[in-house]
Amino acid sequence: MMSKVPATVITGFLGAGKTTLVRHLMENNQGKRIALIVNEFGDKGVDGELLASCGITGCAEDAIIELANGCLCCTVADEFLPTIQSLLERANPPDHILIETSGLALPKPLVKAFHWPEIRSKVTVDGVIAVVDAAAVADGRFADSPEAMAQPDHDNPLEEVFEDQLACADLVLLNKTDLLHPDTVAQVHQQVAQDLRAGIKVVRTSKSAIDPRVVLGLSAAAEDDLAARPSHHDAEDGHDHDDFTSFAIALASIADIEALEERILDAIATHDILRLKGFLAVEGKPARAVIQAVGTRLERWFDRPWKSDEVRTGHLVVIGRTGLDRAAIERAIGG
């Protein structure tokens, strides 16, 4: 009997460092054929394009499948299962499958999908890796004030998604520890660890850098251990994405990128944007700029030269709680 193909589910809230971890694993693939499924919330993908253009050996475009416009936890039958089947039917099927979920996805329904007869005998969930933004936890993003918790209709969808991701994990990467004082890292580590199942390890990382042997090869068979992975949404089919919204802003070529960054930070602070990411065309620059923001932490770099057949325009994907004033955000960022 042929052994099952291992699949690793990489979960974690918006901006935790999942794509960075995936790129690190692809760069250090140790000669394995790795297939990658990337899922994003919203209909405009960024992470899959970043990985497809990274130039890493073994990270060719045909090894990356991007599923946008929703979370895999809600579209397993329509998109995920056919995708897994198509990978397994290739002439040279992958040695390992990486699945990067949306930052708003629940991992448990996705793991449950591996019980489907079409794939159960062929694939196993080697492990669920939860990537945690240590700085976001330290800032209290996933914890409400006592006053909010005292409200009769208290409901924090950010906290629920975060806790569900931790509850399903076989390994937790406490990432971005370089942004914090060591004492704060220790406090966050303790806070995260108390919400985990017995025996689940927390590994501290910076920029998601970790030996792939620590992440891959856990042999957890997570699909056979669902009862031990509690969820706020066990009685539901997926979860309610009406709590969150996403939209893309088209941008022409930018003359003053520093001024744009100031407008972005002002918009994030004013409108409580959870996540912002995308690409920019900067006048006089032959390379495409990448911009990423988590809360008010913003990063920018040039990832690759523009292709000769590309239109040099940019776009930004904005993600936040439902109720974001799209028109106001577009005006604020567009200048």
Salt bridges, closest charged atoms under 4 A:
GLU27 OE2 - ARG23 NE 3.81
GLU40 OE1 - LYS277 NZ 2.77
ASP47 OD2 - LYS277 NZ 3.15
GLU49 OE2 - ARG288 NH1 2.74
GLU49 OE2 - ARG304 NH2 3.21
ASP95 OD1 - ARG33 NH2 3.55
ASP133 OD2 - LYS176 NZ 3.58
ASP133 OD2 - ARG297 NH2 2.81
ASP144 OD2 - HIS154 NE2 3.32
GLU160 OE1 - HIS233 NE2 3.49
GLU163 OE1 - HIS232 NE2 2.60
ASP170 OD1 - ARG197 NH2 3.56
ASP170 OD1 - ARG229 NH2 2.76
ASP178 OD2 - LYS207 NZ 3.56
ASP183 OD2 - HIS181 ND1 3.73
ASP211 OD2 - ARG213 NH2 2.70
ASP225 OD2 - ARG197 NH1 3.62
ASP225 OD2 - ARG229 NH2 3.48
ASP234 OD1 - LYS108 NZ 2.81
GLU236 OE1 - HIS233 ND1 3.02
GLU258 OE2 - ARG300 NH2 3.80
GLU261 OE2 - ARG300 NE 2.45
ASP303 OD2 - ARG288 NH2 2.53
GLU310 OE2 - ARG304 NH2 2.81
GLU330 OE2 - ARG326 NE 3.08
